[in-house]
Amino acid sequence: MDAGLPARRRREMAAAISGAGRCRLSKVGAGRRPPPARVRVAVRLRPFVDGTAGENDTPCVRGLDSCSLEIANWRNHQETLKYQFDAFYGERSSQQDIYAGSVQPILRHLLEGQNASVLAYGPTGAGKTHTMLGSPEQPGVIPRALMDLLQLTREEGAEGRPWALSVTMSYLEIYQEKVLDLLEPSSGDLVIREDCRGNILIPGLTQKPITSFADFERHFLPASRNRTVGATRLNQRSSRSHAVLLVKVDQRERLAPFRQREGKLYLIDLAGSEDNRRTGNKGLRLKESGAINTSLFVLGKVVDALNQGLPRVPYRDSKLTRLLQDSLGGSAHSILIANIAPERRFYLDTVSALNFAARSKEVINRPFTNESLQLPVLAPVKLSQKELLGPSEAKRARGPEEEETESPELPIAPASASQKLSPLQKLSSMDPAMLERLLSLDRLLGSQGSQGTPLLSTPKRERMVLMKTVEEKDLEIERLKMKQKELEAKVLAQEAADPKEKENYSTTMLRPLARRTVTVAKPLKKAVVMPLQLIQEQAASPNAKIHILKKKGRKRKLESLDASQPEKAEDGWELQISPELLAHGRQKILDLLNEGSARDLRSLQRIGQKKAQLIVGWRELHGPFSQANILGLAAGQGCGPS
């Protein structure tokens, strides 16, 4: 395969890439949109397959020039349909012509941290896999692109260059809407995710580092045998899945500010659309054909939505379009190679492929540089407590016993050259976290061979600012110490001048705060009004105590009176029963018992319908009543007959 790529062409390509502003930063700001880049479309017409062309069989497609072609109009055979693309490769075009004319120019974008993609599209049997893979005698796009890309990365990442480059590869297929890892077939169906920056990624996908073309072949050739293929009437080795080769180029800047770039190259061999009436698919082949046609139909919908500017682009309707989100309407430099067949029996498939290619060249992508800034990771430095504290703080932290048992001072060992010239030893008053980082960076520079670089080899302006900050902090600490000493001297002078005032001050300061007195409201006294009959009963009992409401002055209160003691004549309100009123009440009740009806008797207290009927019956049987007990009637008791 190395013979197919002349050394002269490699040198010319490397010179063109190195001279085109090597590793420039993208000038697109956060508020500006990246410049547009249209999807470039190339059409390749394969020759007649041996044994299929008859004596009178003429091709249905004819090339006009290097960018246009014409095809017969099936509605009117006297007319032709003309198409114009970015490139047209006829029957006699070689693999080298297609690669050098369409694919090779986009490889330079990978070294700028941008993405690129190459898609092979067309009906089954049109030569897509041959265009992408080729043969040992005629290598296709994939081996040629990897050979040139690895050569470029070796040249750009050589010693002495500002960037260190590394290349990794991944290989997958989309079979019946399942993402399968061809480098690790046992991993199963993988998921497609999108990160916070909108980049499409597949967690769990195997990545193999490659440094030479031999490494690429060692991983790629066994993985290619894992791809699903099958025999149909039109193709003995028909691809039953979409194959995607993903190549990542990582760049890391060797010097400050340690930028990082990542460029991705997608090399995609799409499965061809199939007409099951001509392919004779049945069973599993029919199911595979349905999945392929569905994904290609969604791909057409995505292209139409992008051209029409619809608010929703159906990327998520298929795994294929989800994976091609960067290639169509995304951030990649995309090349679409439409493969067509010259035979008239492929006429409808050829017209469909040309129409899709014509719509695809109107899709606009916006590539940008994937660049990030990351500082080198430093190993954490553990400092002891004595190193973090200043000399006065460390002496204060030691106890008196430790000071007594401390051995006499030993001669201090001479410091190294880096320690003599480094001013970091004077920064004991700085923040411990900042001090730790500065010390670790100073040690790192010392290990790299820097001899006595003053203050971490920073620029002069930054060094002066840092030193000014250190001086200001030292002055502030000294000012606070002086203020503390003045306050202590002032307090001592006041104590010596007036010891009595000191005692008063101490007693005042130590006096507890006066507690707030909380008054609890006294419960209100309640007066209970009891029935007259109940009061008489309680008065009749020898040990009964009754409560009588009286009035004394302006206050009202309850008094407990003993019924056995004679009542005292006092000014106030009290309850008394008149004998005449009591006799009149008895007579009235007696008349009601002797002359009243059952309805009149129910007006008495606790006399219902049943008791009233009993009283009337008793009176008719035994005669009128002679006396009545008022208390008994009030309590619900009976009355005696005469």
C-alpha positions as CSV (number, residue, x, y, z in Angstrom):
1,M,0.0,0.0,0.0
2,D,3.0,2.3,0.5
3,A,3.8,2.1,-3.2
4,G,0.4,3.7,-4.1
5,L,1.4,7.0,-2.4
6,P,4.4,8.7,-3.9
7,A,6.9,10.3,-1.6
8,R,6.7,13.6,-3.6
9,R,3.0,13.9,-3.1
10,R,3.4,13.3,0.7
11,R,6.0,16.0,1.0
12,E,3.8,18.4,-1.0
13,M,0.8,17.7,1.2
14,A,2.8,18.1,4.4
15,A,4.3,21.3,3.2
16,A,0.8,22.7,2.3
17,I,-0.5,21.8,5.7
18,S,2.5,23.1,7.7
19,G,2.4,26.3,5.7
20,A,-1.3,27.0,6.1
21,G,-1.0,28.6,9.5
22,R,-0.1,25.5,11.6
23,C,-2.2,25.0,14.7
24,R,-3.8,28.4,14.7
25,L,-6.5,29.3,17.3
26,S,-10.0,29.6,16.0
27,K,-10.9,33.3,15.6
28,V,-14.6,32.7,16.2
29,G,-15.6,34.4,19.4
30,A,-18.2,33.3,21.8
31,G,-20.7,35.8,20.4
32,R,-20.1,35.1,16.7
33,R,-21.2,32.1,14.7
34,P,-18.5,30.0,12.9
35,P,-18.1,30.5,9.2
36,P,-20.3,28.3,7.1
37,A,-19.0,25.3,5.1
38,R,-21.3,23.6,2.6
39,V,-21.4,19.8,2.3
40,R,-19.3,18.9,-0.7
41,V,-20.7,16.2,-3.0
42,A,-18.8,14.0,-5.5
43,V,-20.4,11.5,-7.8
44,R,-18.6,8.3,-8.9
45,L,-19.8,6.3,-11.8
46,R,-18.6,2.7,-11.7
47,P,-17.9,0.7,-14.9
48,F,-20.1,-2.1,-16.1
49,V,-19.7,-5.3,-14.1
50,D,-18.3,-8.2,-16.1
51,G,-21.0,-10.4,-17.6
52,T,-23.9,-7.9,-17.1
53,A,-23.4,-5.7,-20.1
54,G,-25.0,-6.9,-23.3
55,E,-24.0,-6.1,-26.9
56,N,-26.6,-3.4,-27.3
57,D,-26.6,-2.2,-23.6
58,T,-25.8,1.5,-23.4
59,P,-25.2,3.4,-20.1
60,C,-28.1,5.5,-18.8
61,V,-25.6,8.1,-17.4
62,R,-23.1,10.2,-19.3
63,G,-20.6,12.6,-17.9
64,L,-20.3,16.1,-19.4
65,D,-17.2,17.4,-17.6
66,S,-15.4,17.1,-14.3
67,C,-18.4,18.5,-12.3
68,S,-21.6,17.7,-14.3
69,L,-23.4,14.8,-15.8
70,E,-26.7,13.9,-17.5
71,I,-29.1,11.1,-17.3
72,A,-32.0,10.1,-19.6
73,N,-35.5,11.4,-18.6
74,W,-37.7,8.4,-18.0
75,R,-40.8,10.5,-18.9
76,N,-39.4,11.6,-22.2
77,H,-36.6,9.6,-23.8
78,Q,-35.8,12.5,-26.1
79,E,-34.8,14.7,-23.1
80,T,-32.0,14.4,-20.5
81,L,-31.7,15.5,-16.8
82,K,-28.6,17.4,-16.0
83,Y,-26.9,17.5,-12.5
84,Q,-24.0,19.6,-11.4
85,F,-21.8,18.7,-8.3
86,D,-18.5,19.6,-6.8
87,A,-16.8,16.7,-8.7
88,F,-17.7,13.9,-11.1
89,Y,-15.5,10.8,-11.5
90,G,-16.3,8.7,-14.6
91,E,-15.8,5.0,-15.3
92,R,-12.1,5.3,-15.8
93,S,-11.3,7.3,-12.6
94,S,-9.0,5.6,-10.2
95,Q,-9.0,5.3,-6.4
96,Q,-6.2,7.8,-6.3
97,D,-8.1,10.4,-8.3
98,I,-11.1,10.3,-5.9
99,Y,-8.9,10.4,-2.8
100,A,-6.6,13.2,-4.0
101,G,-9.5,15.3,-5.5
102,S,-12.1,15.1,-2.6
103,V,-10.8,13.5,0.6
104,Q,-7.2,14.6,1.0
105,P,-7.9,18.3,1.2
106,I,-10.0,18.0,4.4
107,L,-7.3,16.2,6.4
108,R,-5.6,19.4,7.2
109,H,-8.6,20.5,9.3
110,L,-7.9,17.7,11.8
111,L,-4.6,19.3,12.8
112,E,-6.5,22.5,13.5
113,G,-8.8,20.8,16.0
114,Q,-11.8,20.5,13.7
115,N,-14.0,17.6,12.6
116,A,-14.3,16.0,9.2
117,S,-16.4,13.2,7.7
118,V,-16.6,11.2,4.5
119,L,-19.8,9.3,3.6
120,A,-20.2,6.8,0.8
121,Y,-23.8,6.7,-0.4
122,G,-25.7,4.8,-3.1
123,P,-27.8,1.8,-4.0
124,T,-26.7,-1.7,-3.4
125,G,-24.1,-2.9,-5.8
126,A,-22.9,0.6,-6.8
127,G,-19.4,0.2,-5.3
128,K,-19.6,2.0,-2.0
129,T,-17.4,-0.5,-0.1
130,H,-14.9,-0.6,-2.9
131,T,-14.6,3.2,-2.8
132,M,-14.0,3.2,1.0
133,L,-11.9,0.0,1.4
134,G,-10.7,-0.9,-2.0
135,S,-8.4,-3.9,-2.5
136,P,-4.7,-4.6,-1.9
137,E,-3.9,-3.5,-5.4
138,Q,-6.2,-0.5,-5.3
139,P,-6.5,0.8,-1.7
140,G,-9.6,2.9,-1.0
141,V,-10.3,6.1,0.9
142,I,-9.8,4.6,4.4
143,P,-6.3,3.1,4.1
144,R,-5.0,6.1,2.1
145,A,-6.5,8.6,4.6
146,L,-5.0,6.7,7.6
147,M,-1.6,6.5,6.0
148,D,-1.4,10.2,5.3
149,L,-2.9,11.2,8.6
150,L,-0.4,9.1,10.6
151,Q,2.5,10.6,8.5
152,L,1.3,14.1,9.3
153,T,0.9,13.4,13.0
154,R,4.5,12.0,13.1
155,E,5.9,15.1,11.5
156,E,3.9,17.6,13.5
157,G,4.4,15.8,16.8
158,A,8.2,15.4,16.4
159,E,10.6,16.5,19.1
160,G,11.1,20.3,19.1
161,R,7.6,21.0,17.7
162,P,5.1,22.9,20.0
163,W,2.4,20.2,19.9
164,A,2.4,16.5,21.0
165,L,0.0,14.4,18.9
166,S,-1.7,11.1,19.5
167,V,-4.1,9.1,17.3
168,T,-6.8,6.6,18.4
169,M,-9.3,4.6,16.3
170,S,-12.7,3.1,16.9
171,Y,-14.8,0.9,14.6
172,L,-18.5,0.2,14.8
173,E,-21.5,-0.8,12.8
174,I,-25.3,0.0,13.0
175,Y,-27.1,-3.3,12.4
176,Q,-30.9,-3.3,12.7
177,E,-30.8,-0.1,14.8
178,K,-28.2,-1.5,17.2
179,V,-24.8,0.1,17.7
180,L,-22.2,-2.8,17.8
181,D,-18.5,-2.4,18.5
182,L,-16.5,-4.3,15.8
183,L,-13.3,-4.1,17.9
184,E,-15.0,-5.8,20.8
185,P,-18.1,-7.7,19.5
186,S,-19.0,-9.0,22.9
187,S,-19.9,-5.5,24.3
188,G,-23.4,-5.7,23.0
189,D,-25.7,-2.8,22.0
190,L,-24.2,0.6,22.8
191,V,-26.0,3.9,23.4
192,I,-25.4,7.3,21.7
193,R,-25.1,10.3,24.0
194,E,-24.5,14.0,23.7
195,D,-22.4,16.0,26.1
196,C,-22.9,19.5,27.4
197,R,-21.1,21.0,24.5
198,G,-23.3,19.2,21.9
199,N,-20.6,16.6,20.9
200,I,-21.9,13.2,20.0
201,L,-20.2,10.3,21.9
202,I,-20.7,6.6,22.5
203,P,-19.8,5.5,26.1
204,G,-18.1,2.1,26.2
205,L,-16.8,2.2,22.7
206,T,-13.4,0.7,22.4
207,Q,-10.5,3.0,21.4
208,K,-7.2,1.7,20.2
209,P,-4.1,3.9,20.1
210,I,-2.2,3.7,16.8
211,T,1.2,5.1,15.9
212,S,1.8,3.5,12.5
213,F,-0.1,2.0,9.6
214,A,0.9,-1.5,10.8
215,D,-0.9,-0.8,14.1
216,F,-4.0,0.3,12.1
217,E,-4.0,-2.9,10.0
218,R,-3.5,-5.1,13.1
219,H,-6.8,-3.7,14.6
220,F,-8.8,-2.9,11.5
221,L,-8.5,-6.1,9.4
222,P,-9.9,-8.5,12.2
223,A,-12.6,-6.0,13.0
224,S,-13.7,-5.8,9.3
225,R,-14.3,-9.5,9.3
226,N,-16.8,-8.9,12.2
227,R,-19.0,-6.7,10.0
228,T,-22.4,-8.3,8.9
229,V,-22.5,-9.2,5.2
230,G,-24.9,-11.3,3.2
231,A,-25.6,-12.6,-0.3
232,T,-28.4,-11.3,-2.5
233,R,-29.3,-11.6,-6.2
234,L,-27.5,-8.3,-6.9
235,N,-24.4,-8.7,-4.7
236,Q,-22.7,-11.7,-3.3
237,R,-21.2,-9.7,-0.4
238,S,-23.8,-7.1,0.3
239,S,-23.2,-5.0,3.4
240,R,-26.1,-5.5,5.8
241,S,-25.1,-2.6,8.2
242,H,-23.7,0.9,8.2
243,A,-20.0,0.9,9.1
244,V,-18.3,3.9,10.8
245,L,-14.6,4.2,11.4
246,L,-13.9,7.0,13.9
247,V,-10.3,8.4,14.1
248,K,-9.4,10.9,16.9
249,V,-6.4,13.2,16.8
250,D,-5.5,14.7,20.2
251,Q,-3.1,17.5,20.4
252,R,-1.4,18.8,23.6
253,E,0.7,21.9,23.7
254,R,4.1,21.3,25.3
255,L,4.6,24.8,26.7
256,A,2.4,27.3,28.4
257,P,-0.6,27.9,28.1
258,F,-0.9,24.1,27.6
259,R,-3.8,24.1,25.2
260,Q,-5.5,21.0,24.0
261,R,-7.2,20.2,20.7
262,E,-9.3,17.3,19.4
263,G,-10.2,16.6,15.9
264,K,-12.4,13.7,14.8
265,L,-12.5,12.0,11.3
266,Y,-15.6,9.9,10.4
267,L,-15.2,7.5,7.6
268,I,-18.7,6.0,6.9
269,D,-19.6,3.2,4.5
270,L,-23.4,3.3,4.3
271,A,-25.5,0.2,3.4
272,G,-27.3,0.6,0.1
273,S,-31.0,1.0,-0.4
274,E,-32.6,-2.1,-1.8
275,D,-35.6,-3.1,-3.9
276,N,-36.7,-6.4,-2.4
277,R,-38.5,-7.3,-5.7
278,R,-35.1,-7.4,-7.5
279,T,-32.9,-8.6,-4.6
280,G,-35.2,-11.5,-3.7
281,N,-34.8,-10.9,0.1
282,K,-36.7,-13.2,2.4
283,G,-36.7,-13.9,6.1
284,L,-33.7,-12.3,7.9
285,R,-32.5,-10.5,4.7
286,L,-35.9,-8.9,4.3
287,K,-35.8,-7.7,7.9
288,E,-32.3,-6.3,7.4
289,S,-33.4,-4.6,4.2
290,G,-36.3,-2.9,6.0
291,A,-34.0,-1.5,8.7
292,I,-31.6,-0.2,6.1
293,N,-34.3,1.5,4.0
294,T,-35.8,3.0,7.1
295,S,-32.6,4.6,8.3
296,L,-31.9,5.9,4.8
297,F,-35.4,7.4,4.6
298,V,-34.8,9.2,7.9
299,L,-31.5,10.4,6.5
300,G,-33.4,12.0,3.6
301,K,-35.9,13.6,6.0
302,V,-32.9,15.2,7.9
303,V,-31.5,16.6,4.7
304,D,-34.9,18.0,3.7
305,A,-35.5,19.5,7.2
306,L,-32.1,21.2,7.1
307,N,-32.7,22.6,3.6
308,Q,-36.1,23.9,4.5
309,G,-35.0,25.4,7.8
310,L,-37.5,23.5,9.9
311,P,-37.4,24.1,13.7
312,R,-37.0,20.4,14.4
313,V,-34.6,18.2,12.6
314,P,-35.4,14.5,13.2
315,Y,-31.9,13.3,14.2
316,R,-33.2,11.1,16.9
317,D,-35.5,9.1,14.7
318,S,-32.6,6.8,13.7
319,K,-29.3,5.7,15.2
320,L,-27.6,6.5,11.9
321,T,-28.8,10.1,11.8
322,R,-28.1,10.6,15.5
323,L,-24.5,9.5,14.8
324,L,-24.3,11.8,11.7
325,Q,-25.5,14.9,13.6
326,D,-22.0,16.4,13.3
327,S,-21.7,15.6,9.7
328,L,-25.0,17.0,8.4
329,G,-25.8,20.4,9.8
330,G,-23.2,20.1,12.5
331,S,-19.6,21.1,13.0
332,A,-17.7,18.9,10.5
333,H,-16.2,19.4,7.0
334,S,-18.3,16.8,5.2
335,I,-17.7,15.0,1.9
336,L,-20.5,12.9,0.3
337,I,-19.4,10.4,-2.4
338,A,-22.5,9.2,-4.3
339,N,-21.9,6.0,-6.1
340,I,-24.1,5.2,-9.1
341,A,-24.3,2.3,-11.6
342,P,-24.5,2.7,-15.4
343,E,-26.9,-0.2,-16.1
344,R,-30.4,0.7,-17.2
345,R,-31.9,-1.8,-14.7
346,F,-30.4,0.5,-11.9
347,Y,-32.0,3.6,-13.5
348,L,-34.5,4.3,-10.7
349,D,-31.9,3.7,-8.0
350,T,-29.5,6.0,-9.9
351,V,-32.1,8.8,-10.2
352,S,-32.9,8.5,-6.5
353,A,-29.2,8.7,-5.5
354,L,-28.6,11.7,-7.7
355,N,-31.6,13.5,-6.2
356,F,-30.4,12.9,-2.7
357,A,-26.9,14.1,-3.6
358,A,-28.4,17.3,-5.1
359,R,-30.3,18.0,-1.9
360,S,-27.3,17.2,0.3
361,K,-25.1,19.8,-1.3
362,E,-27.4,22.5,0.0
363,V,-26.8,21.5,3.6
364,I,-24.7,24.1,5.5
365,N,-22.3,23.1,8.3
366,R,-20.4,25.4,10.7
367,P,-17.1,23.9,11.7
368,F,-15.2,25.3,14.7
369,T,-12.0,24.5,16.5
370,N,-12.4,22.2,19.5
371,E,-9.8,23.7,21.9
372,S,-9.6,23.8,25.6
373,L,-7.1,25.2,28.2
374,Q,-5.9,22.9,31.0
375,L,-3.1,23.6,33.4
376,P,-0.7,20.7,34.2
377,V,-1.6,18.7,37.2
378,L,0.8,19.1,40.1
379,A,1.4,16.6,42.8
380,P,0.1,17.8,46.2
381,V,2.7,18.8,48.7
382,K,2.1,18.0,52.4
383,L,3.5,20.7,54.7
384,S,3.9,20.2,58.4
385,Q,2.3,22.5,61.0
386,K,5.5,24.2,61.7
387,E,6.0,25.1,58.1
388,L,2.5,26.5,57.8
389,L,2.9,28.6,61.0
390,G,5.3,31.6,61.3
391,P,8.1,31.6,63.9
392,S,6.1,33.5,66.5
393,E,3.1,31.2,66.1
394,A,5.2,28.1,66.2
395,K,6.9,29.2,69.4
396,R,3.5,30.1,70.9
397,A,2.1,26.6,70.0
398,R,5.0,24.8,71.8
399,G,4.4,24.2,75.5
400,P,6.8,25.3,78.2
401,E,8.0,21.7,78.9
402,E,8.9,21.3,75.2
403,E,10.9,24.5,75.4
404,E,12.8,23.3,78.5
405,T,13.6,19.9,77.0
406,E,14.6,21.4,73.7
407,S,18.2,20.7,72.8
408,P,20.6,23.6,72.1
409,E,20.7,25.0,68.7
410,L,22.5,22.9,66.1
411,P,24.3,24.4,63.1
412,I,21.9,24.8,60.2
413,A,22.8,22.9,57.1
414,P,23.4,25.1,54.1
415,A,20.5,25.5,51.8
416,S,20.5,24.5,48.2
417,A,20.9,27.0,45.4
418,S,17.2,27.0,44.6
419,Q,16.3,27.6,48.2
420,K,18.8,30.4,48.6
421,L,17.4,32.4,45.7
422,S,13.8,31.5,46.2
423,P,11.8,34.1,48.1
424,L,9.0,31.6,49.0
425,Q,10.7,31.0,52.4
426,K,9.6,34.6,53.4
427,L,5.9,33.9,52.6
428,S,4.9,32.3,56.0
429,S,2.2,34.9,56.5
430,M,0.4,34.0,53.2
431,D,-2.6,31.7,52.9
432,P,-1.6,28.0,53.4
433,A,-3.4,26.8,50.3
434,M,-1.6,29.4,48.1
435,L,1.7,28.7,49.8
436,E,1.3,25.0,49.1
437,R,0.7,25.6,45.4
438,L,3.6,28.0,45.1
439,L,5.9,25.5,46.8
440,S,4.9,22.7,44.6
441,L,5.4,24.8,41.5
442,D,8.8,25.9,42.7
443,R,9.8,22.3,43.3
444,L,8.6,21.3,39.8
445,L,10.6,24.1,38.2
446,G,13.6,23.1,40.3
447,S,13.3,19.4,39.2
448,Q,13.2,20.5,35.5
449,G,16.6,22.2,35.8
450,S,15.8,25.8,36.4
451,Q,18.7,27.3,38.4
452,G,17.6,29.9,40.8
453,T,14.6,31.3,38.8
454,P,13.4,34.2,40.9
455,L,9.8,33.8,42.0
456,L,8.7,30.8,39.8
457,S,10.0,32.3,36.5
458,T,6.9,34.5,36.1
459,P,6.8,37.6,33.9
460,K,8.2,40.8,35.3
461,R,4.8,42.5,35.7
462,E,3.2,39.5,37.4
463,R,6.2,39.1,39.7
464,M,6.1,42.7,40.8
465,V,2.4,42.4,41.5
466,L,2.9,39.3,43.6
467,M,5.7,40.9,45.6
468,K,3.7,44.0,46.2
469,T,0.8,41.8,47.5
470,V,3.2,40.1,49.9
471,E,4.6,43.4,51.2
472,E,1.1,44.8,51.7
473,K,0.1,41.7,53.8
474,D,3.2,42.0,55.9
475,L,2.5,45.7,56.6
476,E,-1.1,44.9,57.5
477,I,0.0,42.3,60.0
478,E,2.5,44.6,61.6
479,R,-0.1,47.4,61.9
480,L,-2.5,45.0,63.6
481,K,0.2,43.9,66.1
482,M,1.0,47.5,66.9
483,K,-2.7,48.3,67.5
484,Q,-3.0,45.3,69.8
485,K,0.0,46.5,71.9
486,E,-1.4,50.0,72.2
487,L,-4.8,48.6,73.4
488,E,-3.0,46.4,76.0
489,A,-0.9,49.4,77.3
490,K,-4.0,51.6,77.5
491,V,-5.8,49.0,79.6
492,L,-2.8,48.5,82.0
493,A,-2.6,52.3,82.4
494,Q,-6.2,52.6,83.4
495,E,-5.9,49.8,85.9
496,A,-2.9,51.4,87.6
497,A,-4.5,54.9,87.7
498,D,-7.8,53.9,89.4
499,P,-8.0,50.4,91.1
500,K,-11.5,51.3,92.5
501,E,-12.8,52.0,89.1
502,K,-11.4,48.6,88.0
503,E,-13.3,46.9,90.8
504,N,-16.5,48.7,89.8
505,Y,-15.9,47.9,86.2
506,S,-15.4,44.2,87.0
507,T,-18.5,44.0,89.2
508,T,-20.5,45.8,86.6
509,M,-19.3,43.5,83.9
510,L,-19.8,40.4,86.0
511,R,-23.2,41.4,87.3
512,P,-25.9,39.1,85.9
513,L,-28.7,40.6,83.9
514,A,-31.9,41.3,85.8
515,R,-34.6,38.9,85.1
516,R,-37.9,40.1,83.9
517,T,-40.7,39.5,86.4
518,V,-43.6,37.6,84.9
519,T,-47.0,38.2,86.6
520,V,-49.4,35.3,86.4
521,A,-53.0,36.2,86.1
522,K,-55.2,34.9,88.9
523,P,-58.0,32.6,87.9
524,L,-61.4,34.2,87.7
525,K,-64.0,33.2,90.2
526,K,-67.2,31.6,88.9
527,A,-70.6,32.0,90.4
528,V,-73.0,29.1,89.9
529,V,-76.8,29.6,90.1
530,M,-78.4,26.4,91.5
531,P,-82.1,25.5,91.5
532,L,-84.2,26.4,94.6
533,Q,-85.1,22.8,95.3
534,L,-81.5,21.6,95.3
535,I,-80.5,24.4,97.7
536,Q,-83.3,23.4,100.1
537,E,-82.2,19.8,100.0
538,Q,-78.6,20.8,100.8
539,A,-79.8,23.0,103.6
540,A,-81.8,20.1,105.1
541,S,-78.8,17.9,105.3
542,P,-76.8,18.4,108.6
543,N,-73.3,18.6,107.1
544,A,-74.1,20.3,103.9
545,K,-72.4,23.4,102.7
546,I,-74.1,25.8,100.3
547,H,-72.7,28.7,98.3
548,I,-74.8,31.9,98.3
549,L,-74.0,34.8,96.1
550,K,-73.5,38.0,98.1
551,K,-72.4,41.5,97.5
552,K,-69.8,43.3,99.6
553,G,-68.8,46.7,98.6
554,R,-67.7,46.7,94.9
555,K,-66.5,43.1,94.7
556,R,-68.4,39.9,94.2
557,K,-67.1,36.7,95.8
558,L,-68.3,33.3,96.8
559,E,-68.5,32.4,100.5
560,S,-68.9,29.0,102.0
561,L,-71.6,28.9,104.7
562,D,-72.4,26.1,107.1
563,A,-76.1,25.3,107.1
564,S,-76.1,24.4,110.8
565,Q,-74.9,27.9,111.9
566,P,-77.3,30.7,112.1
567,E,-77.1,33.2,109.3
568,K,-75.5,36.6,110.1
569,A,-77.3,39.7,109.1
570,E,-74.9,41.3,106.5
571,D,-75.3,43.7,103.8
572,G,-75.4,41.9,100.4
573,W,-77.4,39.7,98.2
574,E,-78.7,36.3,99.4
575,L,-81.4,33.8,98.5
576,Q,-84.4,33.4,100.9
577,I,-87.6,31.3,100.5
578,S,-91.0,32.9,101.4
579,P,-93.4,30.5,103.3
580,E,-96.5,32.0,101.6
581,L,-95.0,31.6,98.2
582,L,-94.2,28.0,99.1
583,A,-97.7,27.3,100.3
584,H,-99.2,28.9,97.2
585,G,-97.1,26.8,95.0
586,R,-98.2,23.6,96.7
587,Q,-101.8,24.5,96.5
588,K,-101.5,25.3,92.8
589,I,-99.8,22.0,92.0
590,L,-102.5,20.1,94.1
591,D,-105.3,21.8,92.1
592,L,-103.6,20.8,88.9
593,L,-103.2,17.2,90.0
594,N,-106.8,16.9,91.0
595,E,-108.5,18.8,88.2
596,G,-106.0,19.0,85.3
597,S,-106.0,16.8,82.2
598,A,-103.2,14.8,81.0
599,R,-102.1,17.6,78.7
600,D,-102.0,20.0,81.7
601,L,-100.0,17.6,83.7
602,R,-97.3,17.4,81.1
603,S,-96.6,21.1,81.8
604,L,-95.1,20.1,85.2
605,Q,-91.4,19.5,85.4
606,R,-90.3,15.9,84.4
607,I,-93.9,14.8,83.7
608,G,-94.3,13.2,80.4
609,Q,-97.2,11.5,78.6
610,K,-96.9,8.2,80.4
611,K,-96.7,9.7,83.9
612,A,-99.6,12.1,83.1
613,Q,-101.8,9.1,82.1
614,L,-100.8,7.2,85.3
615,I,-101.7,10.2,87.5
616,V,-105.1,10.5,85.8
617,G,-105.7,6.8,86.2
618,W,-104.7,6.9,89.9
619,R,-107.0,9.9,90.5
620,E,-110.0,8.1,88.9
621,L,-109.3,5.0,90.9
622,H,-108.5,6.4,94.4
623,G,-110.0,9.9,94.3
624,P,-108.4,13.3,94.5
625,F,-105.0,14.0,96.1
626,S,-104.8,15.6,99.6
627,Q,-101.3,17.0,99.5
628,A,-98.4,17.5,97.1
629,N,-94.6,17.5,97.6
630,I,-93.0,20.3,95.5
631,L,-89.5,18.9,95.9
632,G,-90.7,15.4,94.8
633,L,-92.3,16.7,91.7
634,A,-89.3,18.7,90.8
635,A,-87.0,15.7,91.3
636,G,-89.4,13.4,89.3
637,Q,-90.8,11.6,92.4
638,G,-94.5,10.7,92.9
639,C,-97.2,12.3,95.1
640,G,-99.4,10.7,97.7
641,P,-103.3,10.3,97.4
642,S,-105.7,11.4,99.9
